[in-house]
């Protein structure tokens, strides 16, 4: 289910000026995903970025490979900046996430002095702007959004983003909830249970072990419908949706749940939850709610609560110790109230920063 061809410019020389403003001996090129040293170095940079931004590092090599592997670059492009010794000092990654929305990863070595760090940052922003024009033109758009994130406490990143013309547009609470072993009994069976005319079940599996396409399309349709009016919602095709979610290192088909309203012979999809595994190297793994959506027509029937209870029970049955999720701090739906009432608390805070780039 790989989407259309990459819409970015793969050769940095095609999008950067002949002199990008780097010191003598420094260069910008593309990373080699097959080189173990490259993957290790990018992981080191990303972990350093996280450690300063939120106080601890969680990224691993799988997170880097999502961005730079041949599979990942079906919808992405990458740039690295190397010093005269060949050491990677900065890394940028762009992702053609959906029509009109391009995600941008911007990481600069925390060990660089201010002047060199500024130069590297400028190159990443200039490259990202050119890539935004490329992908926007390929999609036939007049304007392309660049969407990037920052930790709430990362003042260096904030200053760079503001200077590059980005606006801080949203705040997100990264929440976590501990899970107790006894909560495996929170629902009768996480694979399938029913309450007040609503069935909560895993996606069905076919003879080859792959999930039912009809169920996957139902989940896609529910999430597209549930998030239509949400902040920065952008339509995503079914194939783009499946391709992107399967890239997640924590992806598991047995973490996809569908909620259906059953009225006699009538069965209507009403809600969906997509979970992932949060692996830990020094303790129990956790579960993560990547997506939770309920159609407006089904709200007030306990669908969201039932789906959350399901993933908590599933996590407990797998001997996991936590369930994480992200919530829009500015959402008018009051979802944070539900999460707080069910035991979630904020672990750290992130922000969305946007810039609109004219394509022509």
N, C-alpha and C positions, 0 to 999 in steps of 0.2 A: 504494500500500500504506500509506496513512495510517491510523493506529490510531484508537481511539475518540475522542470529543470530549474536549477539555481538561477536566480535573477540578479545576482551580484557580479561585480567585476573581480575575478580571481587574482589578477596580477596587480600587486601594489603599484607598480610603475605606471599603470594605466589610470590611477586615481590620485596619486600623490604628485606634487610638483617635483621637478628634477632635483631641487634642493629643498627638502622638507624642513630644514631648520635644525637638524641634529648636529652635534659636535663632530669634528673630524674623526673618522674611523667608525662612527656609529652607523647602523643601517636598519632599515625596516624591511621585513620579508614575511613569508608565510611559515607557520610551524609545521614540522613533519610529525604526523600522528603515529607513525610507526617507530619513531625514535624514543626509546624508554627515557633517556635523559631529558628530552624535551617535555615529555608528559610529567616527569617528576618535578622539573623546574617550574612549570606552569602551576602545578599543584601547590608547590611551596609559595609561589607568589599569591595565589588565591587564599591560602590559609593565613598568610601574613596580613592580607587585606581584611579578612574576617576578624582576626585576632585584635587588630587595632580598632576596627569599627564597632565590634560588639563585645569584646573581651574574651572570646574563645573561638577556636577554629573547628569547623565541622566538615569541610570539603575533603574529598578524596580523589583519587585518580579517575574514578568512574565519572565524576562530575566534569572533569576536564575533557574526557573522551566524548561526552555528549556534545561538546562544542566543536571539537577538532577532528573527530574520526570521519572516515569517508561516508559512513551512514549519516552522521550528524550534519555534514556539510551539504546534504541535499537541499537544506533550507538555510544554510549559514555560510559565513566567510570569516576568516581570522587574519589578524596581523600581529606580529611581534616586533619589538624594538630591541636590538642587540648592541651591547657595548663593544669596544675594540677587541676584547678577548672572546667575543662570541656569546657571552652570557646574556640571557633574555632578561631585560629590565622592565619591560612593559608589555601588556597583552590586551588586545581589543578583539571582541567577537560580536558580530551582528547576526540577527536571526529574523528572517522574513516570517514573522509570527502569524500575521493575517493581513488582509487587504487594508492598507493605510496605517499599519502598526509594525514598526521595526524595533526589536529589542536590541539593546546595546550593553555589552559587558566592558567595563573600563577599569583596568587594574594596573597600577604603577608600583614598582618596588618601593617598599617603605624604608629601605636603607639608603636610597639616593638622596643627595643633597637637594635643596629646594630648587636651585637653578636647573639641574639636570632633570629632576622630576617634572618641572613645568614644561620643559622642551618635549619630553616623552608624551605628556598629557596632550599637548597641542597637536602632536602628530596623530594620536588616536582620534581626537575630535575631528580633525580635518578629513581623515580617512572615513570616519563614520558618516560625515555629511555627504561625501562623494558617493558612498554606498547607498545612502538614503535616496539620493537623486537617481541612482541606477535602478534600484528596485521600484521606486515610484514610477519611473518612466516605463519600465517593463509592465507594470500593472495599469498603465494609462491614467495615472493620477496627476493632479495639478500640485498636490502638496503631500508630503510624506512625514509622518510622525516618527520621531526617535524617542523611544521609551527606555529609560534607564533607572536604576535604583541606587539608593545609598542608605547606609545605616544612619539612624537619627543622630548619633553622636560623632559622626565622621566629618569634622569641620573642614579638613583639607579637601575632601571630595565635594562638599557643598560649595566651597569657594570656586573650584574649577568648573563645576556645572553652571553656576551663576555667570561666571565670566564667559562661558561658551554659549550663552544665550538660552539656557534651560530654565524652566520655571518649576518650582516645587508645587505639585498639584494634588498630592494625596499622602495620607499617613496610614500605615498598616500595623496592626498589633499582631505580633507573632506569639501565639498562645500555646500553652501545653497543659495537659491534665494527666495526673498520675492514674495508674490502673492497678487495681487490686485483684488478686487471683479469684476471689469470690464473685467478681463481676462477670465471670464467664456465664453465670446464671441470669444475667440481666435481661436476656431474651431467651425464649425456648430453644432456638437453634439459629445461629447467625447465617446459616445457608438458606433458610426459609422459615418465616413465621408470619403470623397474621394477627392484626388487631383492628377491630371496629371497621371491617370492610377494606382494610389496606393490607396488601401482601408485600412483605419485604423479602427479597430473594437475590441470590447471586445470579449473574448472567448465566444462561444455560450453556453447556459445552456440547460440541458436536463429537462425532465418532473419532475424529483425529485429535481431539483434545482442545481444539481451538474454540473460542467462544462463538455463539450464534451471532451472525451478522445482524439479524433482525433486532436482537437485544442491544447490540452496540449502536445501531442506528437510533433505537429508541432513547438510549442514554444521551446520544449527541443531540437529538431533537429536544429532549427535556432541558438540557443545559443551555442550548441556544435560546430556547423560549424563556427560561427562568432568568437569564442574564441580559435580556434585550435592553432593559432600561438601566442597567447598572453602569457604574463609572467605567469609561473607556472600553465599553464592549465593542468588539469587532467581529463581524461574521467570519466564521472559519468553516471551510468545507469539511465533509466527513473524513476524507482521506488525509487532509492536513491535520485534523484533530487526532486521528488514530496514530499517524506517524509520529507526531510530537509526543504524545503520552507514552508510547512504547519506548521512546528514547530515555525516559527517566530511569536512572539506575535502580530505583525502588519499585519499578512497575511489576505488578503481578495480576494476572487475569482473575485470580480468586479474591481480589480486593475491589471488584466492581459490583455494586449493588443497584438494583432497580426497585422502586416502589410503585405499585400498581393499585388503583382503585378497582375493586371487583364488585359488580352489581349484577348478579345472576350470571348470564353468559357474556355480559359486557365487561371488558378488561381495558382500562385506560392507564397508560404510563402517567405518573404524577410527580415522581421525584427520582433523583439519582445521586449516588455518592461514589466517587472514585477515590480509593485509598492507595497508599504506597507504603513500602517498608522503609523505615529510617534505621539503617544498620549502625551498630555501635561496635567499636573495637575493644572497649573495656567494660562491657556490661550488657544487659539485655537490650535487644532491639526494641524499636517503637513502631507505632503505626502513625500515618499522617493522612489527614483529609485534604487531598489535592483539590477536589471539587465537591460541593454540595449544593444542589439546586432543586427547588420545588416550583412547579407551575403555579401561577397566580390562582388559577381555578381550583387548585387543591389545597390552598393554604388554610390553616385553621383546623386541619384534621389530624395533626400530630405527625405529619410525614417527616419533617426535619428531625424532630425528637426521636422518632422511631429509627431513622437511619443512623443517627449518632449513637443511640443505644446499641445498635447492631455492630458498629465498628469497635465500640468499647468492649462488648462481649467477645467479639472475634479476637481482639488484641489480648484479652485476658486468657482466652483459650489457648493462645500461642505462647503464653508465658512472657508477654511483653509488659513493659512497666509504664508506658505512657502513650498518649495520642496527641499529636500536634495539629495545628491548623492556623490559617491566616484569616484575619477579619479586617474589613475596611473600617477604620476608625471614624470615618465621616458618613458611613452608610445610613440612609434614612429608614432602613428596614428594622433597625434595632436588633440585628442578629447577635451583637455582642451580649445583649441581655440574656439570650437563650444560652449562649456558651458559658457565661459567668454562672448562671443558675445551675448548670450541669457540671460545674467544677473546674472550668478552664480559667487560667490566669495568664497575664501577659508576661512573657519571658524577655522579649526585647522588641524594639520598634524599628521599622524601616520606612522609607519614603519613596514615592515615585516622582521622577523629574522628567518633564517632556520638553521637546523642542519641535516646532513645525518647520519643515524645510521645503521651500518652494522647489518644485521639480524642474521647471523650465526657467 
